[in-house]
Amino acid sequence: IDALIVNFLGVSGGILIPKTLKEIVNCFERVEYEQIITVLKTSDALLLIQPGNGFKGLFSGKLFDYLGAMRPIIAAIDKTDVAAALIKDCNAGFVASFDDEKEIANAILSAYNLWKNKDSLMFNEELILEHHRSKQVQKLNQLILSLFHE
């Protein structure tokens, strides 16, 4: 893949970068939230890595920021869990099993081909907006208020 640069934001260690990739991989330990949003919105694709942890039905907050950026997501995750379903329902990217290298490679190539062909995904913007932080806070507020009025 030509012109590839990989940036890992908020990395505090534990990532081993092979020597052959050191020229194209950058790690940034501390990044302010506002800067992260800017980087997400200007990225060509976003990488979401979540190994299965035995718990189902839990979202990473990062996913909602990724959706809001409306950039293609390359997700190496549990394909049977809620994050995979949401990415698919939002038409927001390419989902691969966390432990399947071939599927991950195909997801990366799909995102690359999208970029190379200057194409874009047809994001389900309405569904993405329903998952925006402000909408979720409103829902939580309504739930809390309903508990006090019962």
Residue pairs with C-beta under 8 A, 6 or more apart in sequence:
1 108
1 109
1 112
4 24
5 24
5 26
6 21
6 24
6 25
6 26
6 47
7 25
7 26
7 27
7 28
7 39
7 43
8 15
8 25
8 26
8 27
8 28
9 28
9 31
9 36
9 39
10 28
10 29
10 30
10 31
10 36
11 27
11 28
11 29
12 29
15 27
17 25
17 27
31 39
36 65
37 65
37 68
37 69
40 46
40 65
40 66
40 68
40 69
40 71
41 69
41 70
41 71
43 69
43 71
44 71
44 72
44 111
44 115
45 71
45 72
45 73
45 74
45 93
45 111
45 112
45 114
45 115
46 66
46 69
46 71
46 72
46 73
46 74
46 93
47 73
47 74
47 76
48 60
48 62
48 63
48 66
48 73
48 74
48 75
48 76
48 77
48 83
48 93
49 75
49 76
49 77
49 98
50 60
50 75
50 76
50 77
50 78
50 83
50 98
51 98
51 99
52 77
52 78
52 81
52 98
56 78
56 80
56 81
56 82
57 81
57 82
58 81
58 82
59 82
59 83
59 86
60 83
63 73
63 83
63 86
63 87
64 131
64 132
64 133
64 136
66 73
66 92
67 73
67 86
67 87
67 90
67 92
67 128
67 131
68 128
68 131
68 132
68 133
70 92
70 123
70 125
70 128
72 92
72 93
72 94
72 111
72 114
72 115
72 120
72 121
73 87
73 92
73 93
73 94
74 93
74 94
74 96
74 104
74 107
74 108
74 111
75 83
75 84
75 87
75 93
75 94
75 95
75 96
75 107
76 96
76 97
76 98
76 104
76 107
77 83
77 84
77 95
77 96
77 97
77 98
78 84
78 97
78 98
79 95
79 96
79 97
84 95
86 92
86 131
87 93
87 95
88 95
89 124
89 127
90 123
90 124
90 127
90 128
90 131
91 121
91 122
91 123
91 124
92 121
92 123
92 124
92 128
93 107
93 111
93 121
94 106
94 107
94 108
94 110
94 111
95 107
96 103
96 104
96 106
96 107
97 103
97 104
113 119
114 120
114 121
129 135
